């Protein structure tokens, strides 16, 4: 009987993280779902278990090295290994002029979006290198903002550009240990975070314009495809976006 694979999803209580956790469970993974707030994680785990899957909700702060280390220690203790890490946790800063951002607002985004992904990747490396069978896969949530900014988005855009560098470095450093790393860049998935887009969001010319969104299920399906490849094959970068959003060209 094939060995059941284990996946850890950060930011799994809501939005894209929850949709991806549910899809991975349906694909046969046992799940560790993590985030800061336990209540939504328990709701995600409850849906997985109601459908016959296995899920462990663990609260953690990905910006805190000790919290991340404890998270991976618990994962190893309870499941014995880790086959997939989805670095999904992320936040944004207020959409205000760059010069009005506080240091605390900048640092909060960097700590969660970039440092958090690094800390989780670091712990995943330690586990994946030592387990038997060796290796695993790491997928980073990059965002369309890894390519182009929105107005008043310096912290978020800077971290997502940096995630691309982290993805490439992780992919390179993981080769010798059977660890693959890819990135999924998402444009306008329909979650609570993107609800303002349906009403009107600021464009590069200063105007407000409603933008189309896509069902988060399409993102989850793409992630499951990336995760399901053998470790000898890798989707390095994939973009999943609303066809008519103003990203391609000068729109």
Secondary structure, DSSP 8 states (H G I E B T S, - for coil): -----EEEEESTTSHHHHHHHHHHHHTT-EEEEEES-HHHHHHHHHHHHHTT--EEEEE--TT-HHHHHHHHHHHHHHHS--SEEEE-------S--GGG--HHHHHHHIIIIIIHHHHHHHHHHHHHHHSSS--EEEEEE--GGGT---TT-HHHHHHHHHHHHHHHHHHHHHGGGTEEEEEEEEE-B-SGGGHHHHH-EE-TTS-EE----B-HHHHHHHHHHHHHS-TT----EEEEE-TTSTTSTT-
